[in-house]
Amino acid sequence: MPQSPDDLDAVAVRTWCSLALEALGRERAAIDAINVYPVADGDTGTNLYLTVESAAAAVEAVFAAHETGPTVPAHADAVRAMAHGALIGARGNSGTILAQLLRGMAAVLSEAGDAHHLRTALAEAAAAARLAVAHPVEGTVLTVATAAAEAAGATGRDAGLQDVAEAAYEGARAALAATPGQLAVLGRARVVDAGGQGLVTVLGALLEAVGGQARGGAVGPAPETLPLTGDCAEPGHDGGPAFEVIFLLEAPDDAVARLRDRLDALGDSLVVVGGDGLWNVHVHVDDAGAAVEAGVEAGRPYRIRITHFAADRGAAHREPAQRAVVAVVPGDGLSGLCAEAGATTVLARPGEPPASGELVDAIRRAHAREVVLLPNDAQLRHTAAAAAEQARTEGIRVALVPTRAAVQGIAALAVHEPGRSFDEDVVAMTAAAGATRYAELAVAERQSWTMAGICQAGDILGLIDGDVAVIGEDVPRTARTVLDRMLSAGGELVTLILGEDVPDTLGDELSEHVREGYLAVDTVVYRGGRQAAPLLIGVE
């Protein structure tokens, strides 16, 4: 289908993504070099490139699905794919905001790709991005996006698609050049905003895709530092939060509203983008575990990425201290497994959860200056927190990783490395636990109402992430149904922990079920010994 200069059709969207990816590839290192806000970690160009790479891959997938057909994809399919790809692949603060900008544009451009809709799309994008950022700051990509939208909106009714794209691009360039006078940290470094520079690059690719010619942005030091306005001056980020936490989240809108408040209280640079049940969450915090736990309370977080900023402030160069892991385990079989991995274990007998005193005793027995505590049970959260606080008064540094099930604890323990810094170790363990969904099978003791319907005494209940999702008559069939539910959302590794009274053949049967239905998924089976649940399941 020939491309019309006044229609941002599917081919033009594909071209836009391709040109933007090429341009960001060329400018990636230069944009990284001017990255000083909100954290001078030199990765804005790389994050933008990876975000657009994901968007471009999603668009290419739409075209690949039409290869055998007589027509190219509908433009609506292309722009939605672009926005969705950016959302699931967004990296860093800048990439997350760009994903929201593209999502805002797609909401309008999916209706039509003419000049009028492009003007409206740019305005919608700028507004949506500001709403996604907890505390918008001028002199950033938000300012550049607003200027682009205003310049596009000022074009006349007779303006064509190329005219609107060119106005947006030039408006963005002018706003970018002014950013050093709006944000103190940029003025001191004599650079323009890195995220804003990336947006100019993306808009330049849009102009080129609709028949115009971008004339290059202002990557590098700003030629002159403009006078700072008092309202917009911002201090640098020195001494800020230690970690960047990013994850995708499946959650309803009302839960996300509460999540925003929770994360805003924990740190800064909060950006939550998305909608329709899928969100990309970005925040800078000191307590990475608490941020991930907030995501777990809101819905299902996955693709969790945690980056440690301590190297920028010298914290990553501390000498490693003697360290230990204390893990609560539901059965004696897992006690042996965790002990082999170097953990001090506390056995939680069926119906007898350990008290905080037992956990404090275990922390003392570990004889370490630094301890990672894995409660492995959502009901032990407050008990474990009290034990950690008591141990801290005795001079022991304790980090509580909020594991809610034994399979999350196993995942955390698998990435434990005593040789690295304490903070980095806790981050890796928290990320591994947060990326693991958990389930268990239980036997109903009485008739009762559940999220999956009414169960009878003796029914087999399949609980996924703590809620009853399946009611079955026997363990094997219920287990297969639970696995199918969990793997429908993807996964790479299934962990099965068999109870004392469950035959080994169940592990073999379920491993075969996974192997036949999910070719890229591996399975590991452990004997848990005497535990309350006949089967524990983890999916990473």
N, C-alpha and C positions, 0 to 999 in steps of 0.2 A: 504494500500500500504506500503510495507516495506521500511524503510528509507535507502537510500544508503549513505555510509560514504563520497562519493565524489559528493553529490548532495544536495544542500540546497533546498529541496522540500517543499511543503506546510506544511507537518507534522513537518519538522525541524523548519520552521519559527514559527509555533504554539508553539513548544517546547521552542524555543529561547525566545519568548515573555513571556511564563509562568515562565521560570527559571529566567529571568531578573526581573520580577515583584516580585517573591519570594525573590530574593537576595536583591533588593532594599527595600523590606519590612523589612528584617532583619537589613539592614545597614542604614535605613532611619534616625534614631535618631543620629547615629554616624556621618553621613554626615552633618546633620543639625548643629551639634556641632562644626564642623570645618569651617563653612560657614562664611568667613570674607570678601570676595570680590565677586562682586563689592559693595555689601551692607552687613553689618554684621547683617542680619535679621534672621538667623538661620532657613531657610526654603528650602535650596537647595535639601536636601534629599527628603523632602516631595513633592516638585515640580517635581522632576524626577520620583518619584513613581507614582504620579497622571498622568504624561505624558505617562509613559509606561502602566499604567492601561488602559488609553484610547486606546492605540495602541493594547493591548491584547484583549480588548473588541471588537474592529473592526475585528480582525482576527477571534475571536470566532463567530462573526455574519456571516462571510463568510462560516465557517464550518457548522453553524446551517442551512444555506440555502441549504446545500448539504446532510443533514441527510437522506433524503428520496431517494437520488440517489445512484447509484452503485459505484461512485468514489468519492475521496476526491477532494477539489478544486485544480485548477491549481496553481502552485507555484507563477505565476505572480499575480493572484488575491490575494494571501495571502500577498505577500510583499507590494503590492499597498495598501491593507487595513491597514497593519501595519503603513505605512508612513502617510496615510490619518488620521488614528485614532490619531497618535501622533500630527499631525498638528492641528486638531480641539480641542485637549485636552491639548495642551502645556501650562505649567504653569511656570512663572518666567523666568529669563534670561537663566538659565541652561536648563530648559525644552524646551524653544523655540529653543535653539541651537541644542539640541538632536533631536528635530523634523526635523530640516534641515539635520542633519547627516543621519537620517533614510530615509529621502526623497531622498538624494543624492545616498544612497545605492540602494534604490528601483528602481531608474531610470536605473541602470545597471542590478541588480539581476532579474528584471522582464523579461529580455531576457534569462538568464540561471543562474543556481545556482552552477556552478562548481568552481574549485579553481581559474582559470584565471579570471572569472567574479567577484569573491569575492575580489581579489587583486584590480581590476579596480574600484569596488564599493567603497572600502575603500578610494581610492585616490579621487574619485569623491565626496565622502561625506566630506572629509576634505576641499577640495577646495570650495565646495558649502557653508559650514559653515562659512568660512572666508569671502566670498563675502556677506553673510547675515549680518555680523556684521559691523557696520559703522566704528568703529575704533578698529581693532583687537589688542589684548594685549597678549604678550607672558607670559607663566607661567600659562595659563588658560586651559580650556578644548580644545581650539583650538590647542594649542601646543601638547596636548596629542593625539588628533585626527590625527594630521600631523605625529607624531612619529609612531603611529599605522599603518598608511598607508605606510610610508616609510619602516618599518620593514616587512610588508606583501609583498611589492613590491620587496624586496631583496631576497625572497625565489626563489628557482630554478624552472625551467620549469616543472620538474618532481614532484614538491611538490603537495600533495593532499590537499583537503579542510581543513582537520584538521590541517595540517602543516601551512597553511596560517593563519587560525584562531589563532593558538598558537603563531605564530610570531607577529601578530597584538596585541595580549593580552600582551605578554612580552614587546614589544616595548612601549606600552601604560604605563605599570607599571614602566618601567625605566624612561620615561618622567615625569610621575606623581611624582616620588621621587625627581626629580630635580626642581620641580616648586617653592619650597621655595627660591631657589637661583636666580630665575628669576623675582619674583614679591615681592616688598618690604613688602607689607602688610602681605604676607604669611610668609616671613622670620621673621618678628617681632613676629608674633603669633606662629611661629614654627609649622605650619600645612601645609599640601599639599592642592592643590586647590580642593575645594569641588565638582565643576562640573566635573573636570578631574577624581576625584575618582568615581563619578557616571558612567562616560564612561567606566572606567576600569571594573566596576561591570557588565555593559551591555555586554562588550566584553568577560568577563569571562563566562557569560551565553551563549554567542554564541559558545565559545569553547566547553562548556559542551554539548550543543545541537548537535554538529557534532561529538561527540564521545570522546572528550578530557576531561581533568579535570582541572578546574581553581584552582589556589593555593592561592587565597585570595589576597586582595589588601592591601594598607597601610593606612587604615582609622585611623585618630588620629594625634597626634603631630608628626612632622618629627623628626627623631632621631638626626639629626644635621642640623643646618642652614648653607646652602652653601653660599659662597661669592656672593654678588650681582653684576650683570653686570650693568654698568651704563645705557645702552640703554634700559634695561628692567625694571629698578626700577620704581615703581609706588607709588604715595602717597596713603594713605588710602582714604576712601570715606567720612570722616567726613565733614559735612557742604555741602554735595551734595544736589541734588534735593529732594523735599519733597515727591513726589509721584511716584509709579510704575503704569504705564497704559498699559494694555494688551487688545487687542480686535481682533476678527476675522474680516476680511474685504473682501468684494466682490468688486473687482475693476480690470480694465485693467492694463497691464504692464506699459504703459506710465504714468498713474495716480500715480502708486506706486513709480515710479522714482521721481516724484515731491514730493510725500509724504515723502520719505526718506530725501530729502533736507530740507523740512519744519520741520520735527521732529528733525533732527540733529541740527538745529538752536535753538530748544526749550530746549533740554536737553542732556542727555548722555545715555550710555548703550543701544543704539539703535540696535535692531535686527529685521529685516523684513524677514520672511521666507515664502515659498510657491511658488505658480505659477498657471497657468491655470485658473486665475480669482479668486482664493481663497488664502488669505494670513493670517498669524498670525503676529501681530505687537506688539512689546514690546519696551518700552522706559521709562526712568526715567526723570521726569520733575517737575518744580515748578508749572506750570499752567496746571492742568489736563484737564480743560475745553478746553483749546486751542489745546491740543493733540487730544481730541475726535473730536473737530471741524475740525481739519485737516483730520481726517479719514472720516468725513461726506463729506468734499469737494472732497475727492478722490474716494469715492464709498459708499458702505453701511456697516458701522461697526455694529457689534452685538456681543453678549456675552462679553460685556465690563466689565472688572475687574479693579478696581482702589484700590491700597493699599497705605496707608499713612505711611511714614517712620518717621513722626515727633516724635513718641514715643521714638525712639532711640536717639533723641537729646533733649528730654524734652519738645518739643513744644506741645505735646498732653495734657500736664498737666496744661495748662493755665486755669484760671477761666473763665467760660462761661460768655459772655457779653450779654446785651440786644440785641435781634436780631429780624429782620423783613424780610418779603418777599414782593417785589413789582412785580406785574405781569401785563402785558398788555393782555387784553382780547378782542376778536372780537365781543362779544355780551353781552347784559345786563344779560342774563341767566347765563353765565359763571362768570360774575362779582359777582353775589350772591354766586355761588358755591365756588369760590376762597376766597371770603370774609369770608365765614363760616369756611374755612380751615385756617384762620388767615392772609390772604394776603391783602395788600393794592393794589387796582386795578386801572388801567388806561384803560378807554374804548377806543378802536380803532374803530371809526365809519366807515362804508363802504365808501371807497374812501378818508378818512381823517385820515391818520396815525398820531399818536401823535408826537409832536416835542420834541427835547431834553429837552427843558425847562419844559414841562409837566412832563417828567420823573423825572427831578430833584426835582420838586415840590412834586411829590409823594414820593420820597425818604425822603424828609424833613418831610412830613406828617407822615411818619412811626415812627418818633421820636425814632430811634434806633441807637446805635453806630455801629452795623453791619447789612448790608442789602444784601440780595441775589436778584438780578435783573433778571427777566425772560421776555425777549422781545417777545417770542412766535411768531416771524415772521422773516423770513430770511432778509426781506427788512429793518428791523429796527436795524440790527446789528451795523452799524456805529452810528446811532442815540443813541442807548443804550450805546455804548462805550463812546461817548462824554458826556452823562449824568453821567455815572459812574465816569469819570475823574473829572468832575466839583464837584461832591459830595465829592470826595476824598480830594479836595483842602479845603473843609469845615470840614475836620476831621472825615468824616464818612468812615468806611471801607466797600467797596462795591465789591462784587464778581459778575461778569456777567456770567451766565450760558447760553450758546449759543443755546437756544431753538428756533426752526424754525417754530413751529406750536403750537396751543393751547393744543393739546393732549400731546405734549411733556412737556409742562408746568404743566399740570395736573399730569403727571407721576412724575415729579420732586417734586411737592408740596406734593404728597402722601407719600413721604419718608422723608419729612422735619421734623427734630427733634431739636427744639431750645435748648434742654438740653445737647447736645453733643458739642464738640468743633466746631468752625466756619469752619475750614478746613475740618473736617470730614463730616460736614453737606453738604458743597459745593460738596465734592467728591461724596457723595451718590446721591445728586440731579442731578449732571452732568451725573453720570452713568445711572440713571433711564431714564433721557431724551434721552441719546444716544442710549439706548436699545429700543426706541420706534420709529417705522416707522410711517409715517404720510401720509394721503391722504385727498383730498377734492374733492367735486363735484362742478362744476361751469357751468354756461350757456354761450355758445359761443355768443359773440356779433356780430361777422361778419365772413365771410368766411376767413379762413386762413390756413396756413400749420402748422402742429404740428408734434411731434415725432411719433404720432400714425397715421398720414395721414392728409388728408385735411378735415377740419370740415366746416359745414355750420352754418349760424346764427341760433340760437335756439337749436343747438345740446347740449347734456349733455356731458361735459368733465370730465373724471376721472383723476385727477392729483395725482401721487404717488411720494412722496419725491420731489415735485416741478415740475415734468415733466408730460406732458400729456401722459398717457399710454392707455386710453380707450376713444373711441368716441361712445356715445350711443344716443338712441332716448328718453329715459325716465329715471327718477331718480332711481326707484327700480331696473331695470335690470342692469343699469350701476353700481349701488352700489354693487350688487351681484358679478359682474365681477371684480370690483376693490378688493373686499374682497378676492375672490378666488386667484387673482394674489398675494396679499400680504401674505395670509396664506400658499401659496405653499412653502414659505421659512421657515415656522414654526411660532409658536406664542403660547402664553398662555392666553392673555387677549386682547379682542377687546373693544375699547371705541368708542361709536357713539355719536356725538353731533348734534342734529337736529336743523335746522334753524326755524325761526318764522313761515314760511308758510308751513312747512312740517308736515303732520299729525303724530300723535303718532303711528298709525298703521305701518308706515314704520319701526320704531324701532323694533316693534314686529316681522315684517316679516324678517328683517335682523338678528335678534337674533335667530329666528327659523332656518334660513338658516345656520348660524354658528353652531348651536346645532346639526343639522342633518348631516352636512358634516365634522365637526371637533370636535370629541367627547371630547377631553381634553381641549377645549378652552372655556373660560368664556366670557360673554358679559355684559357690562354696558352701559346704555343709559342716556344721559343728554339732557335737553332742553337748547339750546344756546341763544334763544331769537332772536332779530334782528341782524343778521350777514350777511356778504356778501355771504357766501357759504351756500347752502341748507343743506349740510351734511359734517361734518368733521369726519375722521376715524383715529383711532390710533391702532396699533398692537404692543404689548409688547411680 
